Amino acid sequence: MLVEAESISKTIHGRELWSWVNLSVGPGEIFGLLGQSGSGKTTLLNCLGGLERVDDGEIRIAGVQLHNAPGKVKRRILRSHLGFLFQNYALVESWTIEQNLRLAFPDRTRRGDRRVKAHDALDRLQIQAELDTPVYLLSGGEQQRVALARVMLKEPTVILADEPTSALDDHHCELLLDVFRDHCARGGAVVAATHDPRVMDICDAVHQLTETSLEDRTSRPGSI
């Protein structure tokens, strides 16, 4: 399995978000995560990605226990295995597109190679802006696609996506879904927190955070 959570729990400010949650995501799988606002979907993604700690239980990424791993091992997991699509895009708006995409590459990558790969990613996502365009000049949909391009260029094993289509019309949503499909066809995995039926339609499994637990909604017609 690429992502495993075993009996994990999380409480914030005295409020239990979820408890005894178990999930597993294997190579080639897209896992959909549903839940009302405030149910803890973003927190769960952050915990799976090592950005927050769980109170109890274990999380493993590519077979390695994440939260108790030595710092060097944890950094390697974050660098090599995990790619984040944040709900707020997590772009530096005062930077150019190129400067934001540069974060996806190892430091030793030559600028010429970076620019070629960046152009390819922008072309695939139909972003017309030049690499030297400041991010603050882009629309919300363009910023969301730049964030996706950054994940593509990083080439992680697992993509953790928080409402990845919130600013995308049907055409550009389909471009994102194609990226997810291709990623999984190469043996990767996606965990997506979403309310979007367009994303849920391509998920291999759909679970919902409700009343502090995680319920399987994959095989219940009309339940999603």
N, C-alpha and C positions, 0 to 999 in steps of 0.2 A: 504494500500500500504506500501511496505517496503522502497522504494526509491521514492521520489517525488521532482521534481524541477519545480518551477513556475516562469515564466518570468525572468529567470536569465540572466545576462549579465556580460561580462568580457573584460576589456581592459588592455593591457600590453604595457608599453612604448609608449603610444599614439596610439597603433594599436588595433582596435576592433577585438577580436577573434571570439566572437559570442554574439548575443543579443536576448532577448525575447525567450530563449530556454525553452521549456516545455517537461518534460518526466515523466513517472511513470512506476514503475516496481513492480509487485506484487509477493506474495509467489509462488514459483514453476516456476518462469520465468527466462529465459536467454535472456538478452538484448544485442544485438551486436551494437557496435559503430564504424562506418567507418569514414574515412577522410584522406585527403592528409597529408603528413608530414608538420607540422607547422600549421595545422588547429585548433589545440587546444584540441585534444582528451585527452592527458595526463593532461592538465590543468583542463578539465572538470571532469575527474576522481578524481583529487586532490580536487576539490571543493566539489564534492559529498561526499568525505570522510573527509571533514573538515580540510584538510591540507593547503588549500588556501581559501580565502574569495572571494565571488562574489561581484560585484559592485552594482548590483540591484537584486531584486527578493528574493525568499525563497527556501530553501532546507529542506526537512523533512526526517528523517530516523526513520522508525518504528513509524511514527506519531509525532515525536518530532522535532520542529524547531531547526536546527543544529547551525547556526552561531550566533544566539542571545541567545543561551542557557547559563545558568551559567556555570562556569568552571567545577564544579563537575559533572553536568549533561552531559556536552560535553565529559568529560573523560570517563564517564560510557558508553556513546554511542560508542565511539571509541574502548573501551575495550571489550564491550559485543556484539556489533552488526556488526562491520566492520572488514573485513580482506583484506589486500592488497597483490596483486601479482604485484610487481613493474617490470618495463621493465628491470632494471639493477639488479634485484633480491634482492637488499638491504640486502645482507648477509655481515657479518664481516669476511673477508677472512682469517684473522689471527686466528680466532676462529675455534674450532672444529665444526663438525656437531651438536654434542650434545649441545654445548654452544649456537649455533644459534637457535636450536629448543627450548631451555629452555625459550626463550622469549615468547613463545606461552602460557606458563602455569602461573597460579596464583602463587605468591611467596610461598604460603603455601603448594604447591604440593610436596609430598615426592619424592626424587630422584628415588627411585625404581619404583614408579608408572610412573614417567616421562619416564624412560628408556623403560619400557614395551610398553607404547603407542608410543614412538618414533620408536622403532623397528617395530611395526605393520605398522606405516605409511611408513617407508622406504621399508618394504617388499611389501606393496601394490604398491608402485611406482617403484619397482624393482631397488632400489639403493643398490648396493653390498658393498659399502664402510662401514667401521665400524664407530660407533658413535664418536670415538676419532680421526677421520681423519680430518686434517685441510682442510678448505673449498678451500683454494688456490690450493690444489692438485686435485680438481675435474674438470671435463670437464664442458663446458657451459651448456650442457643438464642436467648433474647431478646437477649443482648448481640451475638450474631452477626447477628441481624436489624437491630439498631440500627446496626451497622457497615455493613450493606448499605444502610440508609436514608440514611446519610451519603453514600455513593457515589452513590446515586440523586439526591440533592439537588444534588450537585456538577455532575452532567450532563457527565461527561467523554466524550471520544471513545473511549478505550480503557479497559477495566476489566482490571486485573491481579489475579487472585483466587488466593489460596493456601489450598487445602483449604476452600473456601467453604461446604461442607455438613457439616462435621465434627460439629456439634452439633444438626443439624436432623433431625426425623422426616420421614416421607414427605410429609405434608401441607405442612409449612413448606418442605421442599426444593422442592416444586412451585411455591411462590410465588417462590422465588429463581430457578428455571429460567424462569419466566414473565418476570421482570425481565430476565434475560439475553436471552431471545428478543425482547422488545420493544426492548431497547437495540440489538440487531443489525438489527432491522427498520427502525430509524431511521438506519441507516448506520454504527453504531458497531461495535466489535469487542471480543471477550473472549479473554483468555489465562488459562486455569485450570489450575493444578497440582492434581491430584486423584487419589485412588484410588477414587472413588465411581462405580460403573457408572451411577447415575442421571444424573450429569453427563456422562459419556462418551457416553451415548446421544444427547445433543443436539449433540455436537461435529461440526463439519464436517471436522476433521482431528485425528488423535491421534498424537502422537510420544512416544517413550520415551527418556529419558536412560539409557544403559547403556554401561559400559566406556568412559567419557569421550566418547561420541559421542551424537548424537541420531538415532534411527531412526524412520522412518515406519511406524506400525502401523495406518494408516487402513484399508487395503484388504486386510488379512490376516485372514480369518475364523479365530476362535479364538486369535488372537495377543494379544489384550488381556486 
